[in-house]
Amino acid sequence: SPAVNGAGATPVSLDAKANLTGGKATLNAKLGMAAAKVSLTANGSYDLNQGKGKVDLDLPPITFAADGLQPKDLFPALAHSTEGIAGTIAAKGPILLDKNGMTSQIELNLQNLSGKVGPIALKNLNSVVEVDRPWPLTTAADQIVSVELADVGLPLTNGLVRFKITDGTTMDIAESHLEMMSGHVTLDPVALKLGAPAQQIHLNV
């Protein structure tokens, strides 16, 4: 169980066992994150003759608190883009391997997330996001996020936003609906470049 300290991440412990028998490889691994007091487990197998395999991932709920654990405690690179985060995240599902590459059927569960992400102040964001490729990150189409408040300089409330992430760099937002001061707000469809210093979004109020 050696400690691992990669660039941009906090130290973790890794306990892994691998076996190769008759052209079939098996893996059982546990990645412990002391700061979050949880462990990510990965269990699976790969058939070298068929060129196919599956690894089941399970990340138990991690609870953030405004005066406690923060995303930056797990990933220091997020220190400049997140602040005062509260809520819970978890993930579970298989990664599928074949001769064409890697896909997944992972469900990323976001519950009651609040805090500041970039320039946006969020309150009670909820979603179950279907990740269909872990790297570069892509999601299935028509993922839905609900949010009680998204303050982008204007207080947008009771929002339902539909999106898809492609190639790990672009978030395609479909027409989405929110409220403001008892009125209705829609977002025009837009492609946002993740990590860009500025975004342009058209609101129809």
N, C-alpha and C positions, 0 to 999 in steps of 0.2 A: 504493500500500500504506500507507494512513494508519493510525496507531495509534488504537485505540478503547478508551475507558475508561468503561464504563457503571457505573451504581450497582450495588454488590454484586458486581462482577466485577473481575478483574485486567486490566491492559492486554493487548490482543491486536492483531494486525495483520490487516488485511482486504485481500485482493486479489480483486476481482470484475469480471466482464465480463458484460454483458447485451446482447441483440440482439433487435430486433423486425423480422420480415420476413413480409409476407403474412398478418398475423393470428396469427403464431406467435412467442412470446417464448421465448428460451433464456437460461439462466443458468449460469455457471460461477464458483464462488466458493471461496476458501480462507481459513479463519479460523485464523490461527496463534496458538498459546498458548505463549509463550516459556518460561513456568515449567514446563510439561509436556513441552516439546520435541516437540510433535506439532501437526498441523494437522487441523482438521475441514474436509472438502471437501463441497461441495454442487453437484451437476450435474443440470440438468433442463430441462424445457420446459413451456409452457402454451399451449394452443390457445384463443385468445380467442373464436373462432366457436363452438366446441363447449363452451367453459366447463370444460375438463378439462385436467389437467396432472399431472406427476410430478416430484419432486425426489429424487434418490438421495443419501442422507447416508452418510458414512463417517468414523468417528472411530477411528483406530488405537489399540491398547492404551496406556493410561496406567497406569504403575506407581507406586503409592504405597509409601513406606517410613516406618517409625516414626521414624527419624532423618533423613528426607529430605522429599521432596515430600508435601504433605498436601492433602486436599480444600479446606481453608480458603485455601491458596495460590492456588487457581483461583477459589473463590467465598468471599470473606471472611465472608459471612453464615453459613457453616457453622462458624465459629470456636468458637461456644458449644455446638455439638451433636456435634462429632466430635473425637476425640483419639487419637493414636498409631495412625493407620490404615496398614495395609499390605495389599498385594494389587493386583489389576489390574482395570481396567474398559475396555470397548470397546463400540462401538455401530455398527450398520450396517443399512441398509434404506431403503425408499422412503417419502416422504410423498406422499399422493395428494390432489389438489385437484379439487373439482367444485362444482357449483352448490349442493350441500347442505352444503358446508364442507370440513373437513380431517380426514383419517384417516391412519393410518400402518401400516406393517408392519415396524417397527424391532425388531431384536433387541439388547437390552442385556445384554452378557456380563459377569458378575461372577465373578472367579476368586480363590479363597483370600483373601477379605477378612477381616482381623482388626483389632481395635481397639475403641474405645469409641464407641458411637453413642447419644447421650442417656445414660440411666442403664444401658444394657445393654452388657456386655463381650462381644464376639463373637470367635470363633476359627474360621477357615477356613469362611467362608460362600461358597457357590457357587450360581449360578443363571444361566439364560438367560431373561430376562424379555421377553415380547412386548408392546411398546408399541403399542396400536392407535389412540391419539390423543396427539400430543405436548403439546397445550395446550388446555384444562386436561388434565393428564396422566391417562390411563386405560390400563389394561392388559386383555389378554384374561383370561377366567376361568381358574381353576385353574392359576395360576402356582405353581411349586414351588421352594422354597429349601431347600437342605440346609445344615446347620451342625454343626460338630463340637462347639462349645460356645457356649451363650448364657447368660451369668451374669446373672440378673435379681434377684440376692440369694440365689437358689438355683442351684446348678450344673446346668443342663439340658444334656444332651449328645445327640449323634447324632440331631439333629432333622430332621424333614421337615415343612415348613410350607406349606400351600396358601393362596393369597390372591388378591385382585383389588383394584386401585385404581380408584375411581370419582370422577369430577369433580375430580380433583387434590387432594381434601381428606379422603377416607375410604379406609381400607384394610379390606376385608372379609376376615377370616381364617376359613377353614373349619376343620373339626375337624382337628387336627394332632397329631403324635406325636413324643415325645421320651423320653429316659431320665434317671434320676437315681439315683445310688447303686445301680446294677444293677436298679432297678425301672423301671416304665413310667409315663409321664406323658402325658395327653392334654389339649389345650386345647379348651374349649367354643368353638363359633363365636361371633365377636364382631366388631363394627364399631368400628374405632379412628379417632378424628379426628386426622389428622396435625398435628403441632405443638401438640397439647394439652399442658398442663403435667403432667397425670397421666392414666394409663390404668388401667382395671380389667380384669384377665384372670383367668378361673377355671381353675385347674389341678386336674385329677383325678389324684391320685397313688396 
